[in-house]
Structure formats: C-alpha cells, structure tokens
Amino acid sequence: MNTISEGYPFCFAMKDSSTIYLYVLVKVPAGMTIQFPTAGRLDGQIKAFDITLAGTASTPGNGVNQYMHYAFNMNENSQTINTIMVITKPSTPPSAKAIGTMTIAVDIMEEVGNPSSLPTLSNITDPALDTPYVCTKLNQTGPNILGFDTEIYVLSGTPKQFSNNQGEPSGTDIMDTLSTITGSGTTGSLDYSVNHTYDIPSVHTTKGAHSANYNNGRKGKTKNKHHNKTPFPRLRRKPKA
C-alpha cells in the first residue's frame, strides 16, 4: 500500500547532545526530477532545506520515492538551531510558492540513546528502514480549519504484517494526538502507509503535537502549529457596476 502525497516532504529526525539527524522522503511526481540541496541554509535559528522539483521531457515517468539524509551540528554561526524546515517547491519560477513544508521543532525530537538507535544507511540516498516518515497537513473548509491529515510511511527491510492505531484527545486544552504503527512477523509487505484525519477544531491555535510511533521506539513528531498550511483561495470581489 502506498498512498502518500506526491511532491510533499516526509521527514523523520533525531538528535543527540550536539548533532541533528534528518531523513527526508519525497515521492516524485511522474515526469519530474528532484534536486536535494547538499546542505541546509541557516536563517536565524531555523535550518531550512529547499528541495526543487522540475518537469523534464528526458525523464517521462519517475513517480518513485527519493531519499536524502543530513547530519549537522545543532550550533552554527553562534546560533543554536531550534527549528528544521524542509520545503519542496517548483524550480521555476524562482518565486513559486512551496508545494509542501514540513517543520520540526528541535525540542520535541527524540534523543539518540546510542548509535544503534539511528537507521543504518550505506549512503545518504538510502531509505531509513523501520522509521516513521511523517507529513501533516491542515484541513481547511471555507475559512474554517477543522483539523489535520497525517500521512505516515514506513519501509521495512523484511516483509511484515502492519497495523495501526490512532488516538484523539477529548475535552482537553492540550491537543496531543498519537498514531501507533506496528510491524510484526516475517510475511506481508515491505512498506506501509496510512492516512488519518484528526477532527480537532482550530487545531492551528491549540497547543499540542502529533507523534507517530513505530514499534522499535522511533517517533516522527510535529507540533500542531507546524502542520503544513494550504492557503485557501481568496474570494474575488465583484467589479462595481
């Protein structure tokens, strides 16, 4: 099963005392190419990674997952990085709006307890296996935001039977939500994706975060205020008679 959104960044990140480890997945739309930056750019305390997608006649059908892994110091140019932003956007025109933005707060990243906590990679373009890649997007109907969609994608090195469970808050001001992905056994699928809608009114103004947990303890997290925003089209004014 593979239902993740094309062109959006899916991310997983961990940290130790001085280093941030960022894993990125983008499903490239058919007929497009992708270009990952060699490194992120520093904007105050934000570390941003601009990923460009472009159409090209020479590659008529990609439609595949592409991956990138970054490791960088938490302190740079006398700044302590507190936010990671991964942005996908068209390569032309330069002023084009982002397709999707994944924002991760450093303070809610999981701590690396030991080297075995990190996914094993042969090179930086390998997928991080048994890791919850996450993307969250606000739902917007008219001028009202009614909650958010979360999409989670897990790839496994061996076949597994996957299942999931979602939890939603009830009657609380702290709007924490949870998705738990479980993989077990030795038969089944090599990958799993799930999409779930959390119907939380005005989620963009509430405290809390979403956490996607995998059974090996790895977690993908994002704060409510960081869910990807899709601008609602503005109403055009009627011309005066």
Buried (B, 14 or more C-beta within 10 A) or exposed (E): EEEBBBBBBBBBBBBBEEEBBBBBBBBBBEBBBBEBBEEBEBEEEBBBBBBBBEBEEEEEEBEEBBBBBBEBEBEEEEBEBEBBBBBBBBBEEEEEEBBBBBBBBBEBBBEBEEEEBBBEBEEEEBBBBBBBBBBBBBBBEEEEBBBBBBBBBBBBEEBBEBEBEBEBBEEEEEBBBBBBBBBEEEEBBEBBBBBBBBEBEEBBEBEBBBBBBBBEEBBBBBBBBBBBBEEEEEEEEEEEE
